[in-house]
Structure formats: C-alpha cells, structure tokens
Amino acid sequence: MQATLENYSKPYISDLLTRKVSIAPLVTFRVIFGFMMLWSIIRFAANGWIKSLYIEPTYYFNYFGFSWVTPLGGPGMYWLFSIMALAAIGIMLGAFYRISAAVFFLTFTYVELIDKTNYLNHYYFVSLVALLMVFLPAQKSFSLDTWINPKIKKNKVEAWVRWIIPLQLAIVYFFAGVAKLNPDWLFEAQPLKIWLPSKSDLPLIGISLTKEWVAYVFSWFGALYDLTIVFFLLYKRTRIYAYLAVLAFHIMTALLFQIGMFPYIMMLSTLVFFPDKYHEKALNYLAALQAKIFGKQGVKFSSRRLTNNGSIDYNMHPTYDLNRGLGKDSKRQNVALVLLSTFLVIQLFLPFRYLMYPGNLFWTEQGYRFSWRVMLMEKAGYAIFHVKDNKTGKRWEVNNRDYLTANQEKMMSTQPDMILQFAQYLEQVHQAKGSGDISIFVESYVALNGRNSRLFIDSQVDLTQIEEGFEHKTWILPFKQ
Amino acid sequence: MKVFSSIQNTIFAVFFILLVSCDDSGENGTTTDGFDQEALLSNLGENYIIPAYTNLGGDINQLETSVAAFANTSDISNLQAVRGSFEVAYKSWQSCSMLEFGPADATILRGSMNIYPTNTTQIESNIESGNYNLDAASNASAKGLPAMDYLLYGTGFDEAEVVAYFTDETFGAARLQYLQNIATDMRVKVDAVLQEWVPSGGNYLDTFVSSTGTSVGSSLGLMVNALMLDYERFVRDGKIGIPAGVRSAGVTRPTAVEANYSEMSKELAVECLNAYQKLYLGNALQTDASGQGLDDYLTALGREQLSQDIDAQFTTVINDLSALEDRPLSVTISSNNQSVLDVYAEMQKLVVLLKVDMTSALGVLISYQDNDGD
C-alpha cells in the first residue's frame, strides 16, 4: 500500500506514530552510539579487563538459565572483543549495518551474560539499545551502505522509529528516579551521606561534600532530576537548560563516582532529544568535512538545499521522493510495532517484579537487577563458607580467594543468588576431589547503607540442598533496621 | 515560561549552593561536621609509620652488625647476641607488616622479610651451590626473617650445635656467608623503604598526607586495603588459621606457624595485634600517646559505637591470644587446637568489623582490582 500525504493529515494516533520525520536524529545517534561503544571497548581492553574479568577467573557466576554462556578462553575472548569492536565501527560508519548491529548486540550481550559479577545497569542499557538498533533503519543515510548502494537512501522515517531511542532513554531516567523514592535515599540521604564525604579531596566542591545537608540536596535533586529531566528535554522552551542540567549532572557523577563510561554515554545519547534541524546541521557539517578530505565521493547526509526563506526546498533535489521512506508494507510495520510494544511492556514490568517477593528489596536483592537501580546502596559484606564432612563430622573453612577474584568475592558476598551459586560450585569442587557427603553453610555478614553489619543468610541452612531459581529465598534472614 | 524559570532557578540554585559552600569553608580546610583527613594522615605518618620503619631499620642494622661479629668469631656468646637482635627485629617487623602500600609495596618488602614457612631445602641447596640470587622468585621463601629463624634456631638442638653448624669445616663459611647475605638483603630493603618515606629522602610522607579522599588511589584507600589484605592473609590465616588447619580441610599444620624454630609465634602474634590496635587508634608507636586515628574518623562520621566495638574487639583478640597456653603455638595446635580455633573465630569477627563495617562507613572501596560500579 502506497502511503499518500492525505493519509497523514488525519489526526489518528497511528498517524502520530507513522508520521514521517527526518531520519537525521536516528543517524546521528547511530554514529554516536557506534563511537561510544568503540571507545568503551578500547578502554575496557586498555584497562586489562578482558583478561582480569573474562580470562583469569576460574569460576563465573552465570545467569539462571544461561549456564551455556561461557567465556572463550585466552585468545578466544580477545577475538570476541575484536569482532565486537569491528561491529561497533560498522555501526558508527553504517557499514554492513544490519549485520554489524546484530553482531554487536550478540557479542556484547554474550559477554555480559558470562558473569553477573560484572552486571552494570549501563551494560544492560547498551544491550537493549543495540537490540533496537538492529531493527532501526539507521544506516539509510550518511553511511557507507548508502554510498555503496544509494538506492536504499532515505531522508525520512516514521515518527516511532525516530522516537524509540528517546523513549528508551526516558524509561532509564524515569525508573532510576522512581527507584530513588525510598526512605533511605530521601530521609537518610543514604548512601550519598557516606559517599560524598569520601570525595572531600575534590578541588572546589570537595570541602562542601562533608556537610550533611549537601547529601540531602544531592539526593533530592538527583531524584527530581531523574524523574523530570525527560519532560524538560522534550519541551522546547526548557530544552537547552535541561541539557545543561544533563551535562552538569553527569559530569558531577563522573567526578564523584567510579562509574566508567555511563555519564558520557548519557550525555551524548540525550542529544537525540534535540530537534531534527540540529542533527541535519551536524551531519551536513560532517559531510562537508568529509568532502574536503575525500573529495566529491564523500558520504553525504542529504543534498537538500535551503531556499531563501529557510525552508527546505525538496524540489531542488531531483531524486527526492516524498513517499520514499514511508512504510510500504504496513503488515511488516504492524509486526514491528507489536514486537516493540512487547519489548517495552517487559521493560515496564521488570522494575516492579520485586513486589512479588516479600522482604526488603535492598537486603534480599530479589528483583534488583534490570531495573535501573543505580547507585542506590552502600552494601558491603563478608561471607565465610563452612564445609562439613557428614561422615567424619569434620568442619573447615573455604578460602574464597582460592576460587574467586577479589571483585567476584566482593560482589558475591552481598548477593544471595551468588552466594548460593558459589556454595553449589564448592560442592562440585569438593566432590570432584573425592569428598563424599558434604554440607556447606555460609556465615555471612552484610552492612547496608550505614547500618551495622548483621548476619545475612541463615547459617544453619545447608546450601547444597537448595535449588537455584526465582522462588523466594526463605534462607535470607529478615532485614532489621 | 513558568517551567522555564523553575529549571533555570534550579540550576542556579545548585551552582550557588556549591559556590557558597566552597566559600565559607575555604579558610581553615575543615568543617564542623567534616573531618580533617590530613591531620589523621600526618599523625599516622609521623607518629606511627615513619617511627615503625625507623625502628625496624635500626634493629635490622643491629642484626646485620651482630651477624658480622658472629661471622668473625663464631662462638656461643656471639650467637646469643645474634639471636637477641633477631628477636628484637622480628618484633619490630610486626609493626610494619600491614604497611604494604606505597614504598613498601613497590619494594615488595613483606616478600623479602617474612615469607613462611621457610624452605629449608632451598636454603641448604643455595648454601651448597653458593650460586643464588636472593631476589629470584624461587628464593622468596629462602630469605628474610623466617630463613634466619631456621638458621639460628633450627640447625641444632642447642646453642653449641648451632655454632657447630656454622663452624663446619666444609660448609661453615658458606653458611655464615648466607646468614650475612640475607641480613644485608633485609637491611638494604628496609633502608630503601625508610628512605622513600622520610622528608629528607623520597618524602612519600608528603604524598601520603596530601592524598586525601577514600578512592582506591587515595592514602586511606591504599592503607585500608593494605591493612585488610595483610590482616586476612598474613595475620588471621598466616599466623593462626593455616597452622590450625582451617584452610586444609581441618588437617592441622603446626609447623607452618610463624617463627617455628625460635618458637616466638604467639609473642609475635600478640605484638602484631598490638601494633594494629595502635595504628587504628592513631597512637604514637613509641609513647602510645593518643592522636587522630581511624577510630576518631569513625566517631566524626557518627559511628561512635562502631568505633568502640572495633577497639574492643582488638582488645579481645589480644587478650585471647595472650591467654593461649604458655607453650610454642605449634604444640598448642597439636594438643589443644580448639583453643586456637576459638582465637581464630575472634579474629574473624574483627575481619567483619573492619572489612564490612569500617570500610563501608568510611566509604573506602575494598578492591584489589580496579573496576567500574553503578
């Protein structure tokens, strides 16, 4: 079915979704995303993390149901990251775009699934965006693909295609804000009350960070920021100030916390909220720069020209087709919209799944991950595993560091599912060594948000008898204030 | 427009707050509810750390001198003198073991000073071949205080036998040479670390005092991480846990104790815990005069109870260690291991208080590895 201009003048909701808009914001986002990912991979490799996180450990905490995702060993992991980097370049340049995006999504997600020790909300964000990018026509302008095959070029996309990335960002911010609406954050200014004074060595602002009221201001401002920033970014009159707030907020978090690439990814990603004309200008500027370097053959965003009165004169472009870029196959588009809706509904549900579990979420962490709970807890723990030989009655302690890296041990000691996984791994190790009937108990202490440490897991429960899964973990001791 | 002005105001308000708060505290460097980290660090540096290395340096120097005298005249009275200096030096080391960050970390001082159980076979084969490099990884457990512990106490049943070991016609000279070499090796390394710390040398003290904050690279971050690593691995496990069998499926390893031959294990453990408590309290090494310590920092952060609990637990561990039977620790482990395991359990409680409660109250990241968080 050929869409015509008349179809789009009717004020249906579906029209809002399928209304044609400039492809430029999606294209700049593609370039930015590819670039940020490439930078992240280089940084990751330069820090030696491929080796220390994915080659050196002897044990990996897999996600329930994903035990088949295992590291590829010495050269294998380096190859995997190299392929991932090439795919990121492919995304950035729009080269073999669909394949690049798919390969990037698969390799990145594979790596993230290897070990939940390394779970970060921003890695989850990257996986989600990468998955979206596979299906978005972000290569249809200003790309190597259009240079190779100009026929695929598009200047316009349906509105939902342009707004899906902003929507994804909105979900991140909004849920991060909702997560901050908890008593510790709002009324105790925890964990900022602990973290901020520890940064008192920062120049200029450092000394103010030791003041208690500053922690409250940061907490409340942070919650307000997360909950409202998207609205201010959407609203024309506030947009520029909102973006300044984005910069201020994320530069601040980059200075204060060791959170890697996240602030930079957010600062650049939120540019997608700016109107089409800025993105077109940016791309044309890049195209001009390219033309200077490569001559005429440079990849151009679009050859539209502006008329005297500043509006775009489509007629001056001989190949411009008003209908190009509109969904020719509405069935396919409907399928896409249904899948997309499912994708979004799942994301809206995941942050609330914790309500299905009794107990304090921060304590039990049942339903904690994949919910945009960022920087919410100062949680430290220490877990001592006791092995009991049921035949001889002998008991001894495990040296966790014989099996885990320092980082794994640290993450494991505050997260019940990892404690259970490790206990069951210890059982396997001991049985492989020929120990017969053994029981494993954990004596673990956890301190949460400035409270004294308390026993975390019921130390009388034999963890070898517990089944891994999503059921409520009754062996976590109740949280006491 | 209303929204417009409110966001603008918010931004201004935040910057204004930041500016104002920088302003009113810029003069004296401290705030009412803040804590002067520089004062804490300079107290620890000047009154504990540098005196500890100065002491150790002097004692190791003395040890080297006594060893030289013994090499000159290998008799019982000179052996007694060497043993005397050795015991003093081994005790001094207990105040330095936990300071394995900065210069000590760069020099790998603990690796040169106190890796045990010592490898007697390696020592003997080094002596026989006469061809060895003490800096080689293979010789890590053939040097330092534990090697000397063996050479001075483990090579004979009594003093006369030990003297005979060193006056042996075939190997006597080589053995004396080895003794001198390991003494010199220790002296050189301790001196290097001390020189790095003192203001007249590398002045690491200045770096230490000015690197405030609690990030991984800050002085507090470095020190607390070094303390925890030393306490867990070399104090709790090394001195008590491993010999008592907690790391070997309940099978005891009595001879794995520190200073097995001179039988100073218990004494050294008490000495070490005393040093830890002193450092925690910020007390001066020599005079025990009270100063700014981690306990004061915790109190300033509103964690007075925790601050006292940790101090009390140090005292408990020290008392329990002292209360162990008055025999070599290796014998106690063989005869009454439960009493040792009980001490171990108390030492374990201290790990929880330090590693979980203290670090999380201070905001120190416990990580021997750099990584992002969120």
Contacts between the chains, C-beta under 8 A, distances in Angstrom:
chain1	res1	chain2	res2	distance
A	47	B	370	6.8
A	49	B	371	7.2
A	52	B	369	6.2
A	53	B	371	7.6
A	118	B	371	7.8
A	120	B	372	6.3
A	120	B	373	7.4
A	120	B	374	4.5
A	121	B	374	5.1
A	122	B	374	6.2
A	194	B	360	7.0
A	194	B	361	6.9
A	194	B	363	4.8
A	195	B	363	5.4
A	197	B	34	6.9
A	197	B	35	7.5
A	197	B	301	7.1
A	197	B	363	6.8
A	198	B	213	6.3
A	198	B	214	3.7
A	198	B	215	7.4
A	198	B	362	6.7
A	198	B	363	3.2
A	198	B	364	7.2
A	199	B	213	6.0
A	199	B	214	7.7
A	199	B	215	7.5
A	200	B	34	6.5
A	200	B	37	7.0
A	200	B	212	6.7
A	200	B	213	6.5
A	201	B	37	7.5
A	201	B	211	7.5
A	201	B	212	4.0
A	201	B	213	3.4
A	201	B	218	6.6
A	202	B	213	7.5
A	204	B	18	7.7
A	204	B	22	5.4
A	205	B	18	5.3
A	205	B	21	7.7
A	205	B	22	6.4
A	206	B	213	7.9
A	207	B	21	7.4
A	207	B	22	6.5
A	207	B	25	4.8
A	207	B	26	7.1
A	207	B	29	7.3
A	207	B	31	6.4
A	207	B	34	7.1
A	208	B	17	7.8
A	208	B	18	6.3
A	208	B	21	3.2
A	208	B	22	5.9
A	208	B	25	6.9
A	210	B	31	5.2
A	210	B	33	6.4
A	210	B	34	3.2
A	210	B	35	7.0
A	211	B	21	6.4
A	211	B	31	6.1
A	211	B	33	6.0
A	211	B	34	7.2
A	212	B	33	5.7
A	214	B	17	7.6
A	214	B	21	6.5
A	217	B	14	7.7
A	217	B	17	6.3
A	221	B	10	7.5
A	221	B	14	6.4
A	224	B	10	7.9
A	232	B	3	7.2
A	232	B	7	5.6
A	235	B	3	6.6
A	237	B	1	7.0
A	237	B	3	7.1
A	237	B	4	4.8
A	238	B	3	5.5
A	238	B	4	5.4
A	238	B	7	5.2
A	241	B	4	7.3
A	241	B	7	4.9
A	241	B	8	5.5
A	241	B	11	6.3
A	242	B	7	6.3
A	244	B	11	6.3
A	245	B	7	6.8
A	245	B	10	7.4
A	245	B	11	5.8
A	248	B	11	6.9
A	248	B	14	7.2
A	248	B	15	8.0
A	257	B	373	7.1
A	258	B	215	7.1
A	258	B	216	7.7
A	258	B	365	7.5
A	258	B	371	7.9
A	258	B	372	6.0
A	258	B	373	5.8
A	259	B	372	5.8
A	259	B	373	6.2
A	259	B	374	5.5
A	260	B	372	3.4
A	261	B	372	7.8
A	262	B	372	7.8
A	262	B	374	6.5
A	374	B	374	5.4
A	375	B	374	6.4
A	378	B	360	5.5
A	378	B	363	7.2
A	379	B	360	7.6
A	380	B	355	7.4
A	380	B	356	4.7
A	380	B	357	7.8
A	380	B	359	6.1
A	380	B	360	3.9
A	380	B	366	7.2
A	381	B	356	6.0
A	382	B	351	6.3
A	382	B	352	5.1
A	382	B	355	5.5
A	382	B	356	5.0
A	384	B	348	6.8
A	387	B	249	7.5
A	389	B	249	7.8
A	394	B	249	7.1
A	394	B	250	4.3
A	395	B	250	6.7
A	396	B	245	6.9
A	396	B	246	5.9
A	396	B	247	7.6
A	396	B	248	7.4
A	396	B	249	5.0
A	396	B	250	4.3
A	397	B	241	7.6
A	397	B	246	4.6
A	397	B	247	7.0
A	399	B	237	7.4
A	399	B	247	5.3
A	405	B	369	6.5
A	406	B	367	6.2
A	406	B	368	4.1
A	406	B	369	5.1
A	407	B	367	6.5
A	407	B	369	4.9
A	407	B	371	5.5
A	410	B	366	6.4
A	410	B	367	6.5
A	445	B	352	4.6
A	445	B	356	5.5
A	446	B	356	7.0
A	447	B	356	4.9
A	447	B	357	5.3
A	447	B	360	4.9
A	447	B	361	7.9
A	450	B	303	7.8
A	450	B	360	7.5
A	450	B	361	6.6
A	452	B	305	7.6
A	452	B	306	6.5
A	452	B	357	6.2
A	453	B	352	5.7
A	453	B	353	7.5
A	453	B	356	4.4
A	453	B	357	5.0
